Structure formats: C-alpha cells, structure tokens
Amino acid sequence: GRAEVYHLVRLALEQASGGGWVEAPAAVGDAACWHLYWSWGKPQVVRANLLTCQRFNHFRHARELTRKDLLKTNLARYQCLGGRMARAFGVLPPTFVLPKEYLAFAEAFGRAAFRGDAEPSGTGAAYGLVGAGTGMGVAGSSATLAARAAMMLGPAGRSSDRGAAGGDRSSTPSAANENIWILKPVGLSRGRGISLVREITDVTYGSACVLQKYVGNSMLLDGYKFDLRVYVLVTSFSPLEAFVYEEGFARVSSVPYSREAASTYDKAMHLTNSSLQKHAHDKGAAVAAAAREGEGGGTKVSLGYLWRRLAASGVDSARCWRRVKEVLVKSLVCVDDVIPNQPNCFELFGYDVLLDDTGKAHLIEVNSSPSLGVDSDLDTRVKLSLVRDIAKVVDPLAFSPAELVRTVTSRRAATAKAASRPQHHSAGLGMAAPSGAVQSGPERDALNRDLGRVFGEHEPRRYGVAPQDSGGFSMICPGSDAYRKVLRLKLAHLARGGRGSGRQPEPEQAAPPAFRAREAPNRPPRPGPVPAATSVRVAASASDRHLDRRRTGPRLR
C-alpha cells in the first residue's frame, strides 16, 4: 500500500483545526458517518449514496487531465480553432501520441533535422516538406521522410557538421536546433519507462507512448536544469473552481547541464523527475545543499528560494509565476467541458512546468495523486502544510450522524404514512402532488428545523467565493486575471461565430450513452474492495460539530 500517504494525511489532519479530526473505523465503508475520504487510488465508493456534505478526493474522468495522450487531445481541441485560440492554448511543447500520430511525428522529426542542416528559410521546400499538413511532400510520404531522416542523422543525432550558411558548426549548437525528443509511456508515472530520443530509429511504430519535443533552452539555476512541481487543488468542474498552492518545489538535476552530444542520453542531467534523480550517480545536489535549512533537501529546493535566487540574478520572478498560473488555468479550462460536475469531489493535482531562458512556461504533464512521500525536512514542511491547507479549503460541512439518522428515519415514516392516504389532486390539473415536495410554510419550517439539528447554524460556501481561511492556496478559477483573460478569449471566439469544442469521454471511460458534459448524472461505479492500507477515512468528532467552521462544498438542495 501507500503507507507514506496514510501517515502524512493522518498527521496533517490531526494537527489541523486543533485536533478536531479523528480517523473513522474502516468498517464504516459507505456509511454516512464520515466527512472526508482520502485515498491514494480510486476505490469503488458508491457516490450515489453520498451526502452532499461528504467529500471524496478523486474526480471521475480526471484522466482527461492527467493522462498524457488525453491532455494533448483536449488542448488540441482548442488549438484547432486557429488564430488567437491556437496561440493561447499552445502550452505544451510539440507532442505526438503514438501509434496514431507516428507519421506526423516522423514528419516533424525530419523537418527539424533538415532545418538544422541547411535550411535557413525553414520552409523545407528543398527537401520535399511542403506537404507538412497532409503527411505527404514532394519527395513522398512521411514514412519515406522518416527513412531519409534516419539515414542522414549521425550517432550524435545531427544532420551534418555544417551550419545553415555552409560553414562549420560549433560543437555546442543552439538549443533551438537540437532535435531531441522525450519518450513517455502513456499510462506510467514517476519516470518509469521514460527515455531520450535523438534518432528516429529509437522509436517503434506500434508503441503506445507520447513523444514530446525536448526544450533545449531551459532556464538554469547555478548551471543545473530544473523544473517546477506546482500543486493545484480543484474543488469543482463544470463550473470550474481551482486553487494554486503558493509553495512547492523546484526539482533540480544532479549533473550540471551541457549541450554536448555525448551527454544526450544522461537522464540525470536532462530529466529532473525526483524518482529518477534518487538513483543518479551524483547525489551531491549542490543547489539544494546551498539553500538555507528547510529550503532545500535531496535534489529539490522550495519555490520561495527559487524565486529569490532568480530575482537576485535579474529575472522577473513575479512575471514567471504569472505565466505559470496562466498555463495552469488553460489546462483546466480545456477539460472543464469533459469532466462532469461531481459535488462530492475534490482532487489535488501535481503539475510539472518548465521555464525556458525567456521566462516562458511550458506544461510538461499533470499528475494525479502526486507523491506525498517525505525524504527531507523540506518535504515535511511543504507537504504537511499542503494537506492541512487542503482541509481548510475543502472544509466539509460538519453534521451530527445521530441527528441525521433520527431525522431521516422520522421523515421516511412520515412520507410512508402520507403515501398510504388518498392522493389529493391539484385543482384543474388532475396531477398528484409529489410525495416528497415541501408545499406549505409549516412543512418548510419543519424541514429547516430538521436541517438545523443536523448541520447546526452553518451553511456551505458558495461557488466562486474565496474561503475565509485558505492557508497557502490562492484561487485561480474563477476570479483571477488569468481566468478572466481566457474567458474573454473564449467569449470573443463565440461572438465571431465559433462553435464549441466539447468532446465526449472515450468509450472505455464508461460514460452513459446520453452523456452531456455538464449534465451527466453521478452514476456509481461497480462496487469493489477498498484496501484498508491505502485509504484514510476521516470523520469529525462529536464535540466538533458545533464549532463555527467555514462551510465549503456545493449548496444543499
């Protein structure tokens, strides 16, 4: 199981709200006596049986955001609209999903190789690449192009040793001309199966993988490559509500960066994933060692430390952070119409973002269930605070299980008694009044009294209203400048006569035939066993139900 997740979440919630959380027994299962359900995986919770005040930490169909191929597809839906939409949603480096986009990848690979060889204009016409949009060129098909590219690429992966003007090329060519790609298996995470590709012969046609163009001009920190691990908490899709955590990590490579061809396949230099860096031959982690205590550990430093270092070197770190948040917002907007509303759910996502030397932010991938493992004091400080602040934002509505059972039992008995009586028809309509409808002032007052006994005097937080205490989180959807900017762009496109880009989830995602992104019912998944070691069920103590806690979650109906 994921023992590190269990221990961290339990410790964080024990520290939150003055110890107002206790772990519910595993035997409660789907019973209505827990408030917050945290699991590493996706146990088969019967969502249709949940109360609106119970919160579960996974969305159905979140794979639309976290699977590398589906994320690329969803972003492409907006890019294919052209114009400003294409430029705005081009947040991924050039990416191809194999095997269905193998020919397009081969063409892009060959085009990059020839452009770096002797094609100063970038048109590719001299090499039969004018048919790039169709997969055919003057010289033939993309497969032919791939073969030609493979023959011309040397062991170092360059087309030749001659530059664009015909002179000698430097031994450290411009990163813009480097033809290096990163191969990632579609369904794996934590760096498993990832490799660097410099020759097209390294790619197998039938592989189910994603190929992403290597960003060669990445921003460096003390001569080391780094990327960002940014935490995003989504509390609602359709409508979209999301928060970004202001603290996080800069994951630094353990080998100084070099553009020499001999270093192309050195993963410890080019790939900053923490799971890969733990096995690097050089664990000196010079950058992290130079940070102050609590700001560095292993091969990671805190975001706060990174922004200070960049600002000291003349980089506009505030502008870089704004660009990162714009990337986060665009990625969420592009899946908001394919992930249905699920009022019981929230989820923490781990974004991997790369900054290039111009300060532009590139989205690398989005991870579900980001690692909560603790390997250093920095991990402990950031991740404990992260989970505590998630509890503050999600803040499930406290209720009394005993009062809930009493109220439901009483109202069921009253409903059964009313159903046994002759039905009264509405005058002139000949229609029976709904058995569960609240039709009169006294009945409505009685319902409100029952709800008051169950929930106290508290109300859930409205959508789009910032929590009274959000800890280290700040709202990015809605309300932020980045979100308003994207929304204006979408509205402008619709005003020009553009059509929506909604897409149904793929068939294997078990969507009902009449699925509509914003109207899909919360159909329960098939029940299955829930491993006790991989989940934490947390319930509020009896003494906590009367506390003046901020309410969050969907409005009760």
C-alpha positions in Angstrom: 0.0 0.0 0.0 0.9 3.7 0.2 1.8 3.9 3.9 3.5 7.3 3.4 0.2 8.8 2.2 -1.7 7.3 5.2 0.8 8.6 7.8 1.2 12.1 6.3 -2.6 12.7 5.8 -3.4 11.4 9.3 -0.7 13.5 10.9 -1.7 16.6 9.0 -5.4 16.3 9.9 -4.6 15.6 13.5 -2.7 18.9 13.5 -5.5 20.8 11.7 -8.3 22.6 13.5 -6.8 21.9 16.9 -7.2 18.2 16.6 -10.9 18.3 15.5 -10.5 15.4 13.1 -10.4 11.7 14.1 -10.0 8.6 11.9 -13.2 6.7 11.3 -13.1 2.9 11.6 -12.6 1.1 8.3 -15.8 -0.9 8.9 -18.0 2.2 8.2 -17.4 1.8 4.5 -20.0 3.9 2.6 -22.0 4.7 5.8 -23.0 8.3 6.2 -20.7 8.9 9.3 -17.6 10.2 7.7 -16.8 13.7 6.4 -13.6 13.4 4.3 -12.4 10.4 2.4 -8.7 10.5 1.3 -7.3 7.6 -0.8 -4.2 7.2 -2.9 -6.1 5.3 -5.6 -9.7 5.3 -6.7 -11.7 2.9 -4.5 -15.2 2.0 -5.7 -17.1 4.3 -3.5 -20.9 4.3 -4.2 -21.1 8.0 -5.0 -24.9 8.0 -5.4 -25.2 7.1 -1.7 -23.0 10.0 -0.5 -24.4 13.1 1.1 -23.6 16.5 -0.5 -21.6 17.4 2.6 -19.3 14.3 2.3 -16.1 15.0 0.3 -14.0 12.4 -1.7 -10.6 13.2 -3.1 -10.9 12.0 -6.7 -13.0 13.0 -9.7 -14.3 10.6 -12.2 -12.9 11.2 -15.7 -9.9 13.1 -14.2 -7.8 11.1 -16.6 -8.8 13.7 -19.2 -6.3 15.9 -17.5 -3.8 13.5 -16.1 -3.3 11.0 -19.0 -0.6 12.4 -21.3 -2.4 11.5 -24.5 -5.8 12.8 -23.4 -4.3 16.1 -22.1 -2.7 16.6 -25.5 -6.0 15.8 -27.2 -8.0 18.2 -25.1 -5.6 21.1 -25.6 -5.6 20.3 -29.4 -9.4 20.8 -29.5 -8.8 24.5 -28.7 -5.7 24.8 -30.8 -7.5 23.6 -33.9 -9.8 26.6 -33.7 -6.9 28.6 -35.1 -5.9 32.2 -34.6 -5.6 33.5 -31.1 -7.1 30.3 -29.6 -4.3 28.2 -31.2 -1.6 30.5 -29.8 -3.1 30.8 -26.4 -3.5 27.1 -25.8 -0.2 26.1 -27.2 1.2 25.4 -23.7 2.7 22.0 -24.4 5.9 21.5 -26.3 5.3 19.8 -29.7 3.7 16.5 -28.7 2.7 13.4 -30.6 0.6 10.4 -29.4 1.8 7.1 -30.9 0.9 5.0 -32.7 -1.8 7.0 -34.4 0.4 10.1 -34.9 3.5 8.3 -35.9 3.6 9.7 -39.4 3.1 13.3 -38.1 5.9 12.7 -35.6 8.2 11.4 -38.4 7.5 14.4 -40.5 8.1 16.8 -37.6 11.3 14.9 -36.7 12.6 15.1 -40.3 11.6 18.7 -40.7 13.6 19.6 -37.5 16.6 17.6 -38.7 16.6 19.3 -42.1 16.0 22.7 -40.8 19.1 22.3 -38.5 21.1 21.1 -41.5 21.0 23.6 -44.3 17.5 25.2 -44.5 17.9 28.8 -43.4 14.4 29.8 -44.5 12.7 27.0 -42.6 10.3 26.2 -45.4 11.7 22.7 -46.1 10.8 23.0 -49.8 14.3 21.8 -50.9 13.7 18.5 -49.1 10.1 17.9 -50.2 8.5 19.0 -46.9 5.9 21.4 -48.4 3.1 18.9 -47.7 3.6 19.0 -43.9 0.0 19.4 -43.2 -1.1 16.4 -45.2 1.7 14.0 -44.4 2.9 14.0 -48.0 5.6 16.0 -49.6 7.3 16.4 -53.0 9.7 13.6 -52.0 6.9 11.2 -51.0 5.2 10.0 -47.8 6.1 10.7 -44.2 7.5 7.2 -43.9 9.9 7.9 -46.7 10.8 11.2 -44.9 11.4 9.3 -41.7 13.7 6.9 -43.5 15.7 9.7 -45.1 16.0 11.4 -41.7 17.3 8.2 -40.1 19.9 7.8 -42.8 21.1 11.4 -42.5 21.3 11.5 -38.7 24.6 10.6 -37.3 25.3 9.0 -33.9 25.1 12.4 -32.3 21.7 13.0 -33.8 22.7 15.9 -36.0 22.1 16.2 -39.7 25.7 17.0 -40.5 28.6 19.1 -39.3 27.7 22.1 -41.5 25.7 25.1 -40.4 22.9 26.9 -42.2 25.3 29.1 -44.1 27.5 26.2 -45.1 30.3 26.9 -42.6 31.5 24.8 -39.7 29.0 24.3 -36.8 30.1 24.8 -33.2 30.5 21.8 -31.0 27.7 23.3 -28.8 24.9 24.2 -31.3 22.0 26.4 -30.5 19.4 24.6 -28.4 16.7 25.7 -30.9 18.3 23.4 -33.5 18.6 20.4 -31.2 16.4 17.5 -32.4 15.9 15.7 -29.1 12.6 14.2 -28.0 11.4 12.7 -24.7 9.5 9.4 -25.0 7.0 8.6 -22.2 4.7 5.6 -21.9 1.1 6.8 -21.9 -0.1 5.2 -18.6 3.0 5.3 -16.4 4.3 7.9 -13.9 7.2 8.7 -11.6 9.7 8.5 -14.6 9.0 4.8 -15.4 9.8 3.9 -19.0 10.9 7.5 -19.9 13.8 7.8 -22.3 15.6 10.4 -24.6 15.3 10.0 -28.3 17.8 11.5 -30.8 17.4 9.1 -33.7 14.1 8.2 -35.2 15.2 4.5 -35.3 14.9 4.6 -31.5 11.1 4.9 -31.9 9.0 1.8 -32.5 5.9 2.4 -34.7 3.5 0.3 -32.6 4.5 1.8 -29.2 1.7 3.3 -27.1 3.6 6.3 -25.9 3.8 10.1 -26.1 6.8 11.8 -27.8 7.4 15.4 -26.6 10.0 17.8 -28.0 12.8 18.5 -25.7 13.0 22.1 -24.6 16.7 22.8 -25.1 16.8 26.4 -23.9 15.6 25.7 -20.4 16.3 28.2 -17.6 19.2 27.1 -15.3 19.9 27.5 -11.6 23.7 27.6 -10.9 24.3 25.8 -14.1 21.7 23.0 -13.4 18.5 22.3 -15.2 15.3 22.4 -13.1 11.5 22.2 -13.4 8.7 23.2 -11.1 6.3 20.9 -9.2 3.2 23.1 -8.6 0.2 21.8 -6.6 -3.3 22.6 -7.8 -6.5 21.9 -5.8 -9.7 21.6 -7.9 -12.9 21.7 -5.8 -15.3 21.7 -8.8 -15.5 21.0 -12.5 -18.5 22.4 -14.5 -18.4 25.0 -13.1 -14.6 25.3 -12.6 -13.2 26.2 -9.2 -9.5 25.7 -8.6 -6.7 26.9 -6.3 -2.9 27.0 -6.7 -0.5 26.4 -3.8 2.0 29.3 -3.5 4.7 26.9 -2.2 6.1 24.0 -4.0 9.3 22.6 -5.3 11.9 23.3 -7.9 13.3 19.9 -8.8 17.0 20.2 -9.8 19.1 17.8 -11.8 22.2 16.3 -10.1 24.5 16.8 -13.0 25.5 20.2 -14.5 23.7 21.0 -17.8 25.6 20.5 -21.0 24.7 20.6 -24.7 27.5 18.3 -25.8 26.2 15.5 -27.9 27.9 12.9 -25.6 25.6 13.9 -22.8 22.4 13.5 -24.7 21.4 10.2 -23.0 22.3 11.3 -19.5 19.0 11.2 -17.7 20.4 12.6 -14.5 21.3 15.8 -16.5 18.2 16.3 -18.6 15.3 14.8 -16.6 14.6 16.3 -13.3 12.0 13.8 -12.0 12.7 13.1 -8.4 12.1 9.3 -8.8 14.9 9.3 -11.4 17.3 11.7 -9.5 17.2 9.4 -6.4 19.1 6.9 -8.4 21.6 9.3 -10.0 25.3 8.5 -9.7 26.0 12.0 -8.4 23.8 12.8 -5.3 25.7 15.8 -4.3 22.7 18.0 -5.1 24.9 21.2 -5.0 22.0 23.6 -5.5 19.9 22.1 -2.7 22.9 22.0 -0.4 23.5 25.7 -0.9 19.9 26.6 0.3 19.2 27.5 3.8 17.9 24.9 6.2 14.3 24.0 5.4 14.5 25.4 1.9 16.5 22.5 0.3 16.6 18.8 0.5 17.7 16.0 -1.8 17.6 17.4 -5.3 14.8 19.9 -4.5 14.5 23.5 -3.3 11.4 25.4 -2.3 9.7 27.7 -4.8 10.3 30.6 -2.4 14.0 30.0 -2.5 13.9 29.7 -6.3 12.1 33.0 -6.8 14.5 34.8 -4.6 17.5 33.4 -6.4 16.0 34.3 -9.8 15.1 37.8 -8.7 18.7 38.3 -7.4 20.0 37.3 -10.9 17.8 39.9 -12.7 14.9 37.6 -13.7 11.4 38.9 -13.2 10.2 36.0 -11.0 6.8 37.6 -10.5 6.2 37.5 -14.2 7.4 33.9 -14.4 4.9 32.9 -11.7 2.1 34.7 -13.6 2.9 32.8 -16.7 2.9 29.5 -14.8 -0.6 30.3 -13.4 -1.8 31.1 -17.0 -0.7 27.7 -18.1 -2.5 26.1 -15.1 -5.7 27.9 -16.0 -5.6 27.0 -19.7 -5.1 23.3 -19.0 -8.1 23.3 -16.6 -10.3 25.2 -18.9 -9.7 22.8 -21.8 -11.1 19.8 -19.7 -13.8 21.7 -17.9 -16.4 20.6 -20.5 -15.4 16.9 -20.5 -15.2 16.3 -16.7 -18.8 16.4 -15.3 -19.9 18.1 -12.2 -19.4 16.0 -9.1 -20.4 17.9 -6.0 -18.9 15.4 -3.6 -15.4 15.5 -5.1 -12.2 17.4 -4.9 -8.7 16.5 -6.1 -5.1 17.5 -5.7 -3.0 17.5 -9.0 0.8 17.8 -9.3 1.8 20.0 -12.3 5.2 19.7 -13.9 6.1 23.0 -15.5 9.4 24.0 -17.2 10.7 27.6 -17.6 12.8 28.4 -20.6 15.5 31.1 -20.7 13.0 33.7 -21.8 10.7 33.0 -18.8 8.0 31.3 -20.9 6.3 28.4 -19.0 5.9 25.0 -20.7 3.5 22.4 -19.4 5.2 19.0 -19.2 2.5 16.9 -17.6 -0.2 16.7 -14.9 -0.1 14.0 -12.2 -2.9 12.6 -10.2 -2.2 11.5 -6.6 1.2 13.4 -6.6 3.8 11.9 -4.2 3.3 12.6 -0.5 6.5 10.8 0.4 8.8 12.6 2.8 12.5 12.4 2.2 13.8 15.6 3.8 12.8 18.4 6.2 11.7 20.4 3.2 9.3 17.7 2.2 7.9 17.5 5.7 7.3 21.2 5.9 5.7 21.7 2.5 3.6 18.6 2.3 2.2 18.7 5.9 1.2 22.3 5.3 -0.3 21.4 1.9 -2.6 18.7 3.4 -3.6 20.9 6.3 -4.5 23.8 3.9 -6.5 21.4 1.7 -8.6 20.6 4.7 -9.2 24.3 5.3 -10.3 24.9 1.7 -12.4 21.8 1.3 -13.7 22.1 4.8 -16.7 19.6 4.7 -19.9 20.7 6.4 -19.9 19.2 9.9 -23.0 17.3 10.8 -24.3 15.1 13.6 -24.6 11.5 12.4 -27.1 10.7 15.2 -29.4 13.6 14.3 -29.1 12.7 10.7 -30.3 9.1 11.3 -33.1 10.3 13.6 -34.3 12.9 11.0 -34.1 10.5 8.0 -36.0 7.8 10.0 -38.7 10.3 11.1 -39.2 11.8 7.6 -39.3 8.3 6.0 -42.0 7.3 8.4 -44.0 10.5 7.6 -43.6 10.0 3.9 -44.8 6.4 4.1 -47.8 7.5 6.1 -48.7 10.2 3.7 -48.3 7.8 0.8 -50.9 5.5 2.3 -53.5 8.2 2.3 -55.7 9.1 -0.7 -53.8 11.4 -3.0 -55.1 14.9 -3.5 -55.1 16.3 -7.0 -54.2 19.8 -7.9 -57.3 21.8 -8.9 -57.9 21.9 -12.6 -54.7 19.9 -13.5 -55.6 16.4 -12.4 -52.0 15.9 -11.2 -50.9 14.3 -7.9 -48.7 16.4 -5.7 -45.1 15.0 -5.4 -44.9 12.9 -2.3 -41.6 14.5 -1.2 -42.3 18.1 -2.1 -42.4 20.8 0.6 -45.6 22.6 -0.3 -46.5 24.8 2.7 -44.9 27.2 5.1 -45.2 24.9 8.1 -43.7 22.0 6.2 -40.8 24.1 5.0 -40.2 25.4 8.5 -40.2 21.9 9.9 -37.6 20.9 7.2 -35.4 23.9 8.2 -35.6 22.9 11.9 -34.5 19.3 11.0 -31.6 20.6 8.9 -30.6 22.9 11.7 -30.4 20.0 14.1 -28.3 18.0 11.7 -26.0 20.8 10.5 -26.2 23.5 13.1 -26.2 27.1 12.0 -23.6 26.7 9.3 -24.1 27.0 5.5 -21.8 25.7 2.7 -19.5 28.2 0.9 -20.9 29.4 -2.4 -19.1 28.6 -5.6 -16.5 31.2 -6.5 -16.4 32.8 -3.0 -12.9 32.5 -1.5 -12.7 30.6 1.8 -12.3 32.6 4.9 -9.0 30.8 5.5 -7.4 29.2 2.5 -3.9 28.8 4.0 -1.3 28.9 1.3 -3.8 28.5 -1.5 -4.9 31.3 -3.8 -7.9 31.0 -6.1 -7.1 30.9 -9.9 -10.6 29.8 -11.2 -12.7 31.8 -11.2 -11.7 35.4 -10.2 -8.1 35.5 -11.3 -6.7 37.7 -14.1 -5.5 34.6 -15.9 -9.0 33.1 -15.8 -10.8 36.3 -16.9 -8.3 36.6 -19.8 -9.0 33.0 -21.0 -12.8 33.5 -20.5 -12.7 36.7 -22.6 -10.8 34.9 -25.4 -13.5 32.1 -25.4 -16.3 34.6 -25.5 -14.7 36.6 -28.3 -14.3 33.4 -30.3 -18.0 32.5 -29.8 -19.0 36.1 -30.8 -17.2 35.6 -34.1 -19.4 32.6 -34.8 -17.1 29.9 -33.4 -18.5 26.6 -32.3 -17.9 24.9 -29.0 -15.2 22.2 -28.8 -16.9 19.8 -26.3 -15.8 16.2 -26.6 -17.3 13.1 -25.2 -15.0 10.9 -22.9 -13.7 8.0 -24.8 -15.8 4.8 -24.7 -13.6 2.9 -22.2 -14.4 5.6 -19.6 -17.8 4.1 -19.0 -19.8 7.2 -19.8 -23.6 6.6 -20.2 -24.9 6.9 -23.8 -26.7 10.1 -23.1 -23.7 11.7 -21.5 -23.5 15.5 -21.6 -20.5 17.1 -20.0 -22.5 19.5 -17.8 -25.5 17.3 -17.2 -24.1 13.8 -16.6 -25.6 12.1 -13.5 -23.2 10.7 -10.9 -23.7 7.1 -11.7 -22.0 4.8 -9.2 -19.1 2.6 -10.3 -19.2 -1.1 -9.7 -18.5 -1.9 -6.1 -15.2 -3.4 -5.2 -12.9 -4.0 -2.2 -11.2 -1.0 -0.7 -7.7 -1.8 0.6 -7.6 -0.6 4.2 -3.9 0.2 3.9 -4.3 2.6 1.0 -7.0 4.9 2.3 -7.8 7.2 5.2 -11.4 7.9 6.3 -11.6 10.9 8.5 -14.7 12.0 10.5 -15.3 15.0 12.7 -15.5 14.3 16.4 -18.9 14.7 18.2 -17.6 17.7 20.0 -16.6 19.3 16.8 -20.0 19.5 15.1 -20.9 22.7 17.0 -17.8 24.6 16.1 -18.1 27.7 14.0 -16.4 26.3 10.9 -16.4 27.8 7.4 -18.6 25.8 5.1 -17.5 24.6 1.7 -18.8 22.4 -1.0 -21.9 22.6 -3.1 -25.1 24.4 -1.9 -27.5 22.0 -0.3 -30.8 21.5 -2.2 
